[in-house]
């Protein structure tokens, strides 16, 4: 195997890609990603809870949230918004914080939303992780969070 083929495989192994179809209009899905009053209801997988969330939705603005784990410990995460194209695209940095509130390894998350009739197709990409195990862990977390988002959106859409 050539060095370039090996590098390409390694890079792909450190990226997370997910797709989902939500039974909700694109504008609502975008709002769920960009408004703290929505994010507190779904920005954590089952068994976890968001106890705080702030979002300064502008390019260069920051977001920060606290996730309470099932053991009762609080873990902070946050980042910076890099691109905001309502209601179709959102790009932001993502990093867990250490005990002093400093960001650890930063990744970039890109969320794309496409209308599919009354539904919305989501394409999610996060990269570059430090390890395959970190990517796998985030994959489990994001899949769980997206399950919670689907339930949240179904409740919100049924009220509209």
Secondary structure by P-SEA (a helix, b strand, c coil): ccaaaaaaaaaaaabbbbbbcccccaaaaaaaaccaaaaaaccccccccccbbbbcccccbbbbbbbbccccbbbbbcccccccccccbbbbbbbbbcccccccbbbbbbbbbbbcccbbbbbbbbcccccaaaaaaaaaaaaaaaaaaaaaaaaaaaac
